[in-house]
Amino acid sequence: GAGVSQSPSNKVTEKGKDVELRCDPISGHTALYWYRQSLGQGLEFLIYFQGNSAPDKSGLPSDRFSAERTGGSVSTLTIQRTQQEDSAVYLCASSRVPRSYNEQFFGPGTRLTVL
Amino acid sequence: QKEVEQNSGPLSVPEGAIASLNCTYSDRVSQSFFWYRQYSGKSPELIMSIYSNGDKEDGRFTAQLNKASQYVSLLIRDSQPSDSATYLCAVNPRGRKGISNFGNEKLTFGTGTRLTIIP
């Protein structure tokens, strides 16, 4: 079956602009996660959705970051007034919690470059 | 102390040998453990998960878990050049089968070990 999909695959933007990143999870997966990975760094958790609600937003680095999920499916991560330190690969993952051990499957990622 | 620690490597192993990757974690109540493989420029790919003490084998891969020592490892037998990648250890503090633990479902990742298989 289809895996997690993300769009765009690459995004180059100017400092101060807003960007939207999209994630479409595996069909039937109720949980959705956003992480980011900076060059040479580990994966950093951003936010977790169960259905349309976000029980854990603890990883969002500032109020410029927000995310929503509609219909228990597609999620959008929005970064307002982008800064150069926002440059990273943004990864989305999904899992079939609670009917699994929370095995998370990742999409291909969106590479964000802020000039 | 980092929550999940891995030796960053690089770890070089001759083709056909056994590659051994190690990971320690700090949260004693952690229940679910995962190994991901990440090729350069690609996203992480789940290759093994383990939840109980002992060994779990899948093809050339064996995951080993010792909760008392807070230690999880990945062995790759008959290493191939295609195994060259960064291997990420991930821990879910409260993942339990059949039980939803809303509020703590994130995975905590180590920084990864870069493995190179030498032909």
Interface residues (C-beta under 8 A of the other chain):
Chain A: A31 Y33 Q41 G42 L43 F45 Y48 Q50 P55 D56 G59 V89 L91 S95 V97 P98 R99 S100 Y101 N102 E103 Q104 F105 F106 G107 P108 G109
Chain B: S32 F34 Y36 K42 S43 P44 E45 L46 S49 Y51 L88 A90 N92 G95 R96 K97 G98 I99 S100 N101 F102 G103 N104 E105 K106 L107 T108 F109 G110 T111 G112
